[in-house]
Amino acid sequence: MPDQTKERIVDAAYRALVKQGYHETSMKDIAAEAGVAPGLAHYYFETKEDLLVATIERACQPVMEAWRQAGMNLTGPLPEDADPMVVARMGFELAKEELRTYRGLFLLTFDMFGVGLHNPKIAAAVRAFIDERRAFIARITQGVIAGMNEAPIASADAIAAALWGSLHGIYLQKVMNPDFDAEAAIDALSEMAIAFATRPRVSLEVR
């Protein structure tokens, strides 16, 4: 049976951190949001850094569940019968849905990235967060490359890094400017990626 008090503290941390940001939120604030004594919050989480990592992990669960419902697993291989191109297209659509539905998660994620620039403990968590998601994109990319007319010069890992960075650049623009048309930008990125993946083989025949 899950520890309901611990879960309540994590849920409260999510609300407080999204509302106030990491640097402006204390463990005392989070305890007050959860309706528990500050000492109890420290009992479960030694530091605010530990609580931030737990909060990110909890906030990502609905996103990961959406992928699972679509037949994907962030940490596992693609299903044997999966069409990598279909999965790639679905990934771009899910990216738009995530941005529409989980704005708070992206606020918290970018806050975590910023904290990680100067905090070794958070930096380690950020690297793990990025590595897991970039590796997932790489697995899809490897499948797409296998079906291409001509393999690209760039590796699947390099392409995955470019796609991950592009998507998060779009996410950041949306977080900073709610009026920014992030869906159009994701559609443009999808169009470029699909055009790259389906381009015809270049003939080197000399006439």
C-alpha positions in Angstrom: 0.0 0.0 0.0 1.5 3.4 -1.0 2.4 5.8 1.7 -0.4 8.4 1.4 1.4 11.1 3.5 4.5 10.9 1.2 2.3 11.1 -1.9 0.5 14.1 -0.4 3.8 15.9 0.2 4.9 15.2 -3.4 1.6 16.4 -4.8 1.9 19.5 -2.7 5.5 20.1 -3.9 4.3 19.9 -7.5 1.7 22.6 -6.8 4.1 24.9 -4.9 7.0 24.5 -7.2 4.9 25.2 -10.3 3.3 28.2 -8.7 6.5 29.7 -7.1 9.5 28.1 -8.7 12.3 26.2 -7.1 14.3 29.0 -5.6 11.2 30.8 -4.1 9.8 27.6 -2.6 11.0 26.3 0.8 10.4 22.9 2.4 8.3 24.9 4.9 6.1 26.1 2.1 5.7 22.6 0.7 4.8 21.3 4.2 2.2 24.0 4.6 0.8 23.2 1.2 0.6 19.5 2.2 -0.9 20.3 5.6 1.9 18.5 7.5 4.7 19.6 9.9 8.0 20.7 8.2 9.8 17.9 10.1 7.5 15.3 8.5 8.4 16.6 5.0 12.1 16.3 6.0 11.5 12.8 7.3 10.5 11.6 3.8 12.8 13.9 1.8 16.2 14.9 3.3 16.6 17.9 1.0 14.5 20.0 -1.4 16.6 18.6 -4.2 15.4 15.1 -3.4 11.8 16.3 -3.3 12.2 18.1 -6.7 13.4 14.8 -8.3 10.5 12.9 -6.8 8.1 15.5 -8.0 9.4 15.4 -11.5 9.1 11.6 -11.5 5.5 11.8 -10.3 4.5 14.5 -12.7 5.9 12.4 -15.6 3.7 9.4 -14.8 0.6 10.5 -16.7 2.8 11.3 -19.8 4.4 7.9 -19.6 1.0 6.3 -19.1 -0.3 8.0 -22.3 2.7 6.4 -24.2 1.9 3.0 -22.6 -1.7 3.2 -23.7 -0.5 3.9 -27.2 1.5 0.7 -27.0 4.9 2.2 -26.3 7.3 2.0 -23.4 9.9 4.7 -22.8 12.5 2.3 -21.4 11.8 -0.8 -23.5 12.2 -1.8 -27.2 9.6 -1.1 -29.8 7.0 -3.8 -30.2 8.1 -6.3 -32.9 5.1 -5.5 -35.0 5.4 -1.7 -34.7 5.9 0.4 -37.8 8.6 2.9 -36.8 7.2 5.6 -39.2 3.8 5.3 -37.6 5.4 5.4 -34.1 7.4 8.5 -35.2 4.3 10.3 -36.4 2.4 9.3 -33.3 5.3 10.7 -31.2 4.9 14.2 -32.7 1.1 14.1 -32.1 1.7 13.0 -28.4 4.2 15.8 -28.0 1.4 18.3 -28.9 -1.0 16.6 -26.6 1.5 16.7 -23.7 2.1 20.4 -24.2 -1.6 21.1 -24.2 -2.3 19.0 -21.1 0.7 19.2 -18.9 1.9 22.8 -18.9 2.9 22.6 -15.3 5.2 19.7 -16.0 7.1 21.7 -18.5 7.4 24.7 -16.1 8.8 22.4 -13.5 11.1 20.6 -16.1 12.7 23.8 -17.3 13.1 25.0 -13.7 14.9 21.7 -12.9 17.2 22.3 -15.9 18.1 25.7 -14.6 18.8 24.5 -11.1 20.9 21.6 -12.5 23.3 24.0 -14.1 24.7 24.8 -10.6 23.5 21.9 -8.5 25.4 18.5 -8.9 22.6 16.4 -7.4 19.9 18.0 -9.7 22.4 17.9 -12.7 22.6 14.1 -12.3 18.8 13.8 -12.3 18.6 16.1 -15.3 21.1 13.9 -17.2 19.2 10.8 -16.4 15.9 12.4 -17.5 17.4 13.5 -20.8 19.2 10.3 -21.5 16.1 8.2 -21.0 14.0 10.2 -23.4 16.7 10.7 -25.9 17.4 7.0 -25.9 13.7 6.3 -26.6 13.8 8.7 -29.6 17.0 6.9 -30.8 15.2 3.5 -30.7 12.4 4.9 -32.9 15.0 6.5 -35.2 16.9 3.3 -35.6 13.8 1.6 -36.8 13.1 4.4 -39.2 16.6 4.3 -40.6 16.3 0.6 -41.2 13.4 1.4 -43.7 15.0 4.3 -45.4 16.0 4.2 -49.1 19.5 5.3 -48.1 21.0 5.4 -44.6 21.9 8.9 -43.4 25.4 10.0 -42.5 24.3 11.0 -39.0 23.8 8.3 -36.4 20.5 7.4 -34.8 21.8 8.9 -31.5 22.8 12.2 -33.2 19.4 12.5 -34.9 17.7 11.7 -31.6 19.6 14.4 -29.9 18.7 16.9 -32.6 15.0 16.0 -32.4 15.0 16.1 -28.6 16.6 19.5 -28.5 14.3 20.8 -31.2 11.2 19.7 -29.3 12.3 21.2 -26.0 13.2 24.4 -27.8 9.6 24.5 -29.0 8.3 23.6 -25.5 10.4 26.4 -23.9 9.0 29.0 -26.4 5.5 27.9 -25.4 6.2 28.1 -21.7 7.7 31.6 -22.1 4.9 32.8 -24.5 1.5 31.2 -24.2 0.5 32.8 -27.5 3.3 31.0 -29.4 1.9 28.5 -31.9 3.8 25.4 -30.6 1.6 23.0 -32.5 2.5 24.6 -35.8 6.2 24.4 -34.9 5.9 20.7 -33.9 4.0 20.0 -37.2 6.9 21.8 -39.1 9.5 19.7 -37.3 7.5 16.5 -38.0 7.2 17.5 -41.7 11.0 18.0 -41.9 11.7 14.8 -40.1 9.4 12.7 -42.3 10.6 14.3 -45.5 14.2 13.5 -44.4 13.2 9.9 -43.6 11.4 9.3 -46.9 13.7 11.1 -49.3 14.6 9.1 -52.5 18.0 7.4 -52.9 20.6 9.8 -54.4 21.9 8.4 -57.6 25.6 8.7 -58.2 25.5 7.4 -61.7 27.5 9.4 -64.2 25.9 10.1 -67.5 
